[in-house]
Amino acid sequence: MPALIANYQKKQTVVQLKKAYSTFAQALVQSQYENGDSSEWSATEASSSYDDNLKYFETYWKPYLKVIKICKTMKDCGYSSNNGYGYLTNKDAAVYGTYNKVPGFIYGDGTYAYIRPFGWNDVKLQLLSIDIIGPKKPNIIGKDVFQFKINTQKGVISGYYGDNDKDLCTKEQINTSEAYRACGGKIMSDGWEIKDDYPW
């Protein structure tokens, strides 16, 4: 019975995650159609203020998502705290919340997400964090929370670590790095499936 329940949960997770990813991928295409190539967008940076991040979101993303509520803090969106999430090897951790510098939002069927600026190698990137069941527990990155990166220079949404996601989010690697952040990309690169090597 536990195995059947786990398999059902995995399938439901994949269905919800794929739907969420598709929602943002379509929004990116629609926004570029109306606002021009994303490489020309006025993307925010890690040092940008909440107001600048809100303006970015309201300009390039909000019109193309069925946003129910915009929240300045996670508690405003129904979470018990503003501290962020646990992860697969430390479920009591509190990491990668919105830091009160970016708006979180509830959209669609109750999914919570935020888009936060950060940069790697001087390339402007946006972190997309999606909680597929919103404030409801477990609130664990790799379980119901998944992170991707939006490359506004190329107009694509990929796994957090790109081509390496598939190899990082595994039972063998999950204790050695921030591999839990690669789990959304692994599911995607595995053909939208949670395989046996996934650290469920």
C-alpha positions as CSV (number, residue, x, y, z in Angstrom):
1,M,0.0,0.0,0.0
2,P,2.7,2.6,0.8
3,A,4.3,1.9,-2.6
4,L,1.0,2.5,-4.4
5,I,0.5,5.8,-2.5
6,A,4.0,6.9,-3.3
7,N,3.5,6.1,-7.0
8,Y,0.2,8.0,-7.1
9,Q,1.9,11.0,-5.4
10,K,4.7,10.9,-7.9
11,K,2.3,10.9,-10.8
12,Q,0.3,13.7,-9.4
13,T,3.4,15.7,-8.8
14,V,4.6,15.3,-12.4
15,V,1.2,16.3,-13.8
16,Q,1.1,19.4,-11.6
17,L,4.7,20.4,-12.3
18,K,4.4,19.9,-16.0
19,K,1.3,22.1,-16.1
20,A,3.0,24.8,-14.1
21,Y,6.1,24.7,-16.3
22,S,3.9,24.9,-19.4
23,T,2.0,27.9,-17.9
24,F,5.2,29.9,-17.5
25,A,6.6,28.8,-20.9
26,Q,3.5,29.9,-22.6
27,A,3.5,33.2,-20.7
28,L,7.0,33.8,-21.8
29,V,6.1,33.4,-25.4
30,Q,3.0,35.6,-25.1
31,S,4.9,38.3,-23.3
32,Q,7.6,38.4,-26.0
33,Y,4.9,38.6,-28.6
34,E,3.6,41.8,-27.0
35,N,6.6,43.2,-25.3
36,G,9.4,42.3,-27.7
37,D,12.3,39.9,-27.4
38,S,13.0,39.2,-23.7
39,S,16.7,40.0,-24.3
40,E,15.5,43.7,-24.6
41,W,13.3,43.6,-21.4
42,S,14.2,45.8,-18.5
43,A,15.0,42.8,-16.3
44,T,15.8,43.4,-12.6
45,E,19.0,42.5,-10.9
46,A,19.9,41.0,-7.5
47,S,20.1,44.5,-5.9
48,S,16.8,45.7,-7.3
49,S,14.1,46.9,-4.9
50,Y,10.7,45.3,-4.2
51,D,9.0,48.1,-6.2
52,D,11.3,47.5,-9.2
53,N,10.7,43.7,-9.0
54,L,7.0,44.3,-8.8
55,K,7.0,46.5,-11.8
56,Y,9.0,43.9,-13.8
57,F,6.5,41.2,-12.8
58,E,3.4,43.3,-13.6
59,T,4.8,44.4,-16.9
60,Y,6.2,41.1,-18.3
61,W,4.4,38.3,-16.5
62,K,1.2,39.2,-14.7
63,P,-0.9,39.9,-17.8
64,Y,-0.1,36.4,-19.1
65,L,-0.9,34.4,-15.9
66,K,-4.2,34.0,-14.1
67,V,-3.0,35.8,-11.0
68,I,-5.4,35.6,-8.0
69,K,-3.3,37.4,-5.5
70,I,0.1,39.2,-5.3
71,C,1.8,38.9,-1.9
72,K,4.7,41.0,-0.5
73,T,5.5,38.2,2.0
74,M,4.9,34.5,2.1
75,K,2.6,34.9,5.1
76,D,0.4,37.2,3.0
77,C,-0.1,34.2,0.7
78,G,-1.1,31.9,3.5
79,Y,2.3,30.4,4.6
80,S,2.9,30.0,8.3
81,S,6.2,32.0,8.0
82,N,8.2,34.1,5.6
83,N,11.3,31.9,6.0
84,G,11.1,29.8,2.8
85,Y,11.3,26.1,2.4
86,G,12.8,22.9,3.7
87,Y,14.6,20.5,1.3
88,L,14.9,16.8,0.8
89,T,17.7,16.2,3.3
90,N,16.6,18.9,5.8
91,K,12.9,19.2,5.9
92,D,13.1,21.7,8.8
93,A,15.3,24.2,7.0
94,A,14.1,27.6,5.9
95,V,15.7,28.6,2.6
96,Y,15.0,30.5,-0.6
97,G,11.9,32.5,0.3
98,T,11.2,35.8,-1.4
99,Y,13.3,37.8,1.1
100,N,10.6,40.5,0.9
101,K,12.3,41.9,-2.2
102,V,10.2,40.2,-4.8
103,P,6.4,39.7,-5.0
104,G,5.1,36.2,-4.6
105,F,1.8,35.3,-6.1
106,I,-1.0,32.8,-6.2
107,Y,-2.3,31.9,-9.7
108,G,-4.5,29.4,-11.5
109,D,-5.6,26.6,-9.2
110,G,-3.7,27.8,-6.1
111,T,-0.1,27.4,-7.2
112,Y,2.3,29.8,-5.5
113,A,5.3,31.1,-7.3
114,Y,7.8,33.9,-7.4
115,I,10.4,35.2,-9.9
116,R,13.6,36.5,-8.3
117,P,16.5,38.1,-10.1
118,F,20.0,36.7,-9.8
119,G,23.0,36.4,-12.1
120,W,25.6,33.8,-13.1
121,N,28.6,34.8,-15.1
122,D,27.3,38.3,-15.7
123,V,24.2,37.0,-17.5
124,K,20.9,38.3,-16.3
125,L,18.8,35.4,-15.1
126,Q,15.6,35.1,-13.2
127,L,14.9,32.3,-10.7
128,L,11.5,30.8,-11.0
129,S,10.3,29.0,-7.9
130,I,7.0,27.1,-8.0
131,D,5.1,25.6,-5.2
132,I,2.6,23.3,-7.0
133,I,0.2,23.1,-4.0
134,G,0.7,26.5,-2.6
135,P,1.0,27.0,1.2
136,K,-0.1,23.5,2.0
137,K,2.7,21.2,3.4
138,P,5.2,19.7,2.9
139,N,6.8,22.9,1.4
140,I,9.9,20.9,0.5
141,I,12.2,21.8,-2.5
142,G,12.2,18.7,-4.6
143,K,8.9,17.4,-3.3
144,D,6.2,20.1,-4.0
145,V,8.5,23.1,-4.6
146,F,10.7,23.2,-7.8
147,Q,13.1,25.8,-9.1
148,F,14.0,26.7,-12.7
149,K,15.9,29.5,-14.3
150,I,14.6,32.0,-16.8
151,N,17.3,33.2,-19.2
152,T,15.9,36.4,-20.5
153,Q,18.9,36.7,-22.9
154,K,17.8,33.6,-24.7
155,G,14.1,33.6,-23.9
156,V,14.1,30.1,-22.4
157,I,13.2,28.4,-19.1
158,S,15.5,25.5,-18.1
159,G,16.4,23.5,-15.1
160,Y,18.2,25.2,-12.3
161,Y,21.6,23.7,-13.3
162,G,20.8,23.2,-17.0
163,D,22.2,20.0,-18.5
164,N,23.6,18.9,-15.1
165,D,20.2,18.6,-13.4
166,K,19.7,15.0,-14.4
167,D,22.9,13.9,-12.8
168,L,22.7,16.1,-9.6
169,C,19.2,15.3,-8.3
170,T,19.8,11.6,-7.6
171,K,19.8,9.5,-4.4
172,E,23.6,9.4,-4.6
173,Q,24.2,13.1,-5.1
174,I,21.5,14.7,-3.0
175,N,23.6,14.9,0.1
176,T,26.6,16.5,-1.6
177,S,25.4,19.9,-2.8
178,E,22.4,22.0,-3.5
179,A,21.2,19.2,-5.7
180,Y,17.6,19.5,-4.5
181,R,17.4,22.7,-6.6
182,A,18.0,20.5,-9.7
183,C,15.1,18.2,-9.1
184,G,12.6,20.1,-11.3
185,G,15.0,20.1,-14.2
186,K,15.7,16.4,-13.6
187,I,12.0,15.5,-13.9
188,M,11.8,17.6,-17.0
189,S,14.9,16.0,-18.6
190,D,13.7,12.5,-17.7
191,G,10.7,13.1,-20.0
192,W,8.4,14.4,-17.3
193,E,8.8,11.3,-15.1
194,I,10.1,10.6,-11.6
195,K,12.4,7.7,-12.1
196,D,13.8,5.2,-9.6
197,D,17.0,7.2,-9.0
198,Y,15.0,10.3,-7.9
199,P,15.5,11.0,-4.1
200,W,11.8,10.8,-3.3
